[in-house]
Each structure stands twice: as C-alpha cells, then as structure tokens.
Amino acid sequence: MNKSLTLPVCSKIPKVSIIGAGNVGKTLAQRVIEHNLADVCLLDIVEGLPQGIALDLMEARGIELHNRNIIGTNEYQNTIDSDVIVITAGIARKPGMTREDLLKINAKIVTEAAQKCFIYSPDALYLVITNPLDVMTYLVWKTTDLPSHKVVGMAGVLDSSRLQTFIAMELGVSVNDVQGMVLGGHGDLMLPLPRYCTVSGIPITELMDTVTIERLVQRTRDGGAEIVKLLKTGSAYYAPASSAFQMIESVLLNQSQLLSAAVYLQGEYGLNDIYLGVPCRLGCYGVEQIIEINLTDEEKRTLYDSARSVRDNINLALEQLESE
Ligand code: TXD
C-alpha cells in the first residue's frame, strides 16, 4: 500500500446557492461550475427539477473537465454556509394577471426565500434577480437582518452589456473596447448614460450622431421586451446569467469591480431608503463603495422618475405583505 501523503490544508471551496432553477438559475449554475468558480446548490419548489438539472450538469464533468460539485434540492438546509445566495425564484406574468398581482406573488416568494436562506447563511452576499428587480432587492434587505451592503440587485450590468453590445455592433468594433453604463431602475425608466460611454477612451458622442445614439439607447431600454417578443414564452436568460456571473466573480475573487447595480441609497444622488441602480464597487465585503457621478438636470429627472416608480411599488408590496 502506498504511504499516504501529508496534504496541505485546502482553503474552503466557495459555495453559491441559487434559489429558482428556471432559465436564469440553471444557466447561471452551469456558468459557475464550468468556470470552476464555486460549488453550487440549486433549489426550486418543484420536486425533481433542481435534482435533474444538477445530475445532468454533473454528468457533463467528464467532458467539461471542471472540479466543482452541484446539488439540486427542495430543502433550504442544503444551502447552509453559502458565500453567495442568488434569488431568481418567482413567477412570470400570466395572461389576465395585473402588475400588482405579480408584485404581490413575487414579493411573497422572494421574501420567504431570503428569510429561509438567512437562517443558514447569515453572512452571505444576497444577489437578487427576480423582477420587479429594485423592489424585490429592497424587500430582501427590509425583511431580513442583512446589512444593506450584503444585499444587491442585478440589472445594471445586464442593461450596460446590452448598450455596449449595440454600440459595438453599430460601429463594427470589438465589444472589448466599449465601456458603457446604465443607471436607474430596471424597467422603462432606466437611465442609459451615452455621455459616459467610450470606445477605447473616445466618447461615443465623437463617433456617432445623436439620432443613432438615441436609437441604441432606446433599443437598450426595450432590450428585455425585444427578447420576450421573439421568444414568445419566457424572457432573456443567457445575458442575465452572464451578468450575475460577473457580479459573483467580483465578490468571490474580491475583484472590486466598478459596475452598475441596485444598491441601498442613504443620501447618495439625493435619494434615501431605496434600492436603485447606480455605479458601485463590488468585492468580498459586498458593496464597498457607491460612486456618485455628475448628472445633467434631465438625467436627474429620469433618475427621480425611476425612483418614484420604484418607491410606489415598494409601498404597495409592503402593504400587501403586512396585510397577510
Ligand atoms: O435583469 C434582471 N434582473 C432580470 C430579471 C433578467 C432576466 C430575468 N429577470 C427575472 O428573473 C424574471 O422576470 C423572473 O422574475 C426571474 C427568473 O427568470 P427565469 O427566466 O429564470 O424564470 P423561470 O424560468 O420562470 O424560473 C423561475 C423559477 C421556476 O423554476 C419556479 O419553479 C421557481 O422559480 N420558483 C420557486 N423556487 C423556489 N421557491 C419558490 N417559492 C418558487 N416559486 C417559483
């Protein structure tokens, strides 16, 4: 028998739990394990669904040759000791359902999921994806004892990626060279900032006329709807999963990336007690810094309109949760 080796102590493999094994959840799970970033616990309310997806992904390891594990479960205790909790659980709007109905149902799903995860992973970073994004992110913070820097919503990275992609396609340049930023709430009132978009340092205002820029900005605002219209059932999930992956990587590898995300505002941009998309630095501490940039009066108006709409929905959701 071979002598056993004295192995060095391994540092803990990071763990990401994803609540909701739908399109975004399962695509994100695949990215996380196949990039060797973390082990994954995939949880869904539907019995067999997360287990089946996890087994299928595990069986690809002989080809993908990564070393991460994924389990599927319906039990919250399996999320124990997670470093990141991602909440994608929710339902999509069905025919005949009002926005308020959807808000009420998703608010209940998301807050219950966050509270159950909190029991097992009180120190994790909570990344919220379920729509309406800014409202759901606020509710996760409000209904748990999590500090606000540990609760963040994903939308700005996706909206920014869409804008960067459209700029690269329009100019025929590599998307590697394009920088762009979209602020505000995730929805019709998002605030793409063409003034801050550059191609290898050159402002896009030098490279495109205002009509073209406005067309790309509008396509970014309609980005989600354009995909829903094409898919007919369901909404975008590849780019949303990539966006969430970028944020998780910044946290687990402590990269402190400066990106746009829904964060808790306490006076920044003149806004208080609200989650809204603004530039921030994201690292292992969670939200490390919120960056305030100069906005024109018109940009501020859009940001405040966005904040007003988010706040109305937060109030509505809180009333509904309290009335139960
Ligand atoms: O930029 C963004 N933030 C977004 C947000 C981009 C894309 C998608 N966006 C929203 O994410 C979308 O509007 C949804 O609210 C979520 C998830 O989107 P996805 O496309 O993954 O939805 P699916 O495929 O319907 O998956 C939802 C899963 C499904 O498997 C349900 O069974 C599960 O959620 N679900 C639950 N899991 C656990 N616990 C409960 N209670 C539960 N209810 C539903």
Boltz pocket constraint, residues with backbone or C-beta under 6 A from the ligand:
constraints:
  - pocket:
      binder: B
      contacts: [[A, 19], [A, 20], [A, 21], [A, 22], [A, 23], [A, 24], [A, 25], [A, 43], [A, 44], [A, 45], [A, 46], [A, 88], [A, 89], [A, 90], [A, 91], [A, 92], [A, 109], [A, 113], [A, 128], [A, 129], [A, 130], [A, 131], [A, 133], [A, 154], [A, 155], [A, 158], [A, 186], [A, 234], [A, 235], [A, 236], [A, 237], [A, 240]]
      max_distance: 6.0
